[in-house]
């Protein structure tokens, strides 16, 4: 059987025509799955019984199951999903007043081995298919606990631009008015700085948000925590960012995890200002590091974080400090999957 979420609307229309059914039923199926959250074809009451039986024989809707769950006192919920091949991926629901942000994974494991991230500790397994990515979104939509799923961030396990085709196909369905209908500007891709992927993204007709993991203001320190910097050093990455902004007129957010005794001092703040000061439409999002004992990572102190933020602000850098969520659970990417594997 095939995952029906692997099909874009036009592909599903063609499939229905090949079965001898009118293509308008494809929009009805999309509505049942993505807008109403229905995961059984038998419940799609406005479809002819013959069609329900046919697609029930050929397709399935949800291909994952819940393996573990952790809920924080602040409402943040982390899900561990088991895929059909028994691999595990994580997703997170982060609620706000009347909305929720879904943080989803794009790969099983990660090959980029960032030193502050638990995602790569188990090694890279494989890319997620578009349907598996949409599985995460569908599950989160159906489990937002009184809020609407309004934002999606590709900030979970994996490097989204290393799984470009599947990620972009899933984004087009997430954005489609016939499916989840989540606005492009409410969808964020977070990358470690894969230059060819950023260059491809600049040519897409999508006004999605781009976030780049920076985490150090110079090549020496960045290469220590992000080996990808050895292939795509800062000089080339910043040049690529200039070109991206020129082509898209879209802001780039630079994620910067503040790690104790590494990148959170005044010298690092000065270098960061020098690196970004000529970059139009740039924002820095400061993030206190999540403690990861396996990686010996600890967050900078709160006074040091505030001083770092203040220095950037006074230097004319658009800067924000991410609100800490899920501190009382395995909040860092890959931690729940890692704990589950140790049981």
Number of C-alpha atoms within 10 A of each C-alpha: 9 14 17 19 25 20 18 18 19 12 13 21 18 16 16 19 15 11 12 10 16 12 19 12 18 23 16 16 23 24 18 20 22 24 18 15 17 19 16 14 22 14 11 18 10 11 16 12 12 10 18 18 13 14 18 16 12 11 14 16 20 21 17 20 17 14 16 15 15 17 17 16 11 14 15 22 23 24 23 22 23 17 19 11 8 11 14 25 31 29 27 28 25 21 22 13 8 10 14 23 23 27 23 25 28 31 27 24 29 24 19 19 20 20 20 24 24 24 29 22 19 16 14 17 14 15 22 20 20 23 23 25 26 25 23 26 25 23 20 24 23 16 15 19 13 12 15 18 24 18 20 24 19 25 21 23 27 31 26 25 24 20 18 16 13 20 25 18 18 25 24 17 24 24 20 18 15 17 22 25 15 19 17 18 15 15 23 20 20 22 23 24 26 19 20 12 15 19 15 12 20 21 11 11 8 17 17 19 17 22 24 21 17 24 24 26 21 18 15 13 15 21 19 14 18 23 16 18 23 13 12 18 18 20 11 13 18 18 12 19 23 17 15 21 17 13 12 15 14 18 18 20 22 22 23 23 22 24 23 17 12 16 22 24 17 14 11 17 21 15 14 21 17 13 15 17 14 11 17 15 17 20 18 24 19 21 20 21 19 22 18 19 10 12 13 9 18 18 20 22 15 10 9 16 20 13 16 21 22 14 16 20 15 10 14 10 20 15 19 16 15 13 9 12 16 21 14 12 17 20 22 19 27 28 20 24 25 17 10 13 10 7 5
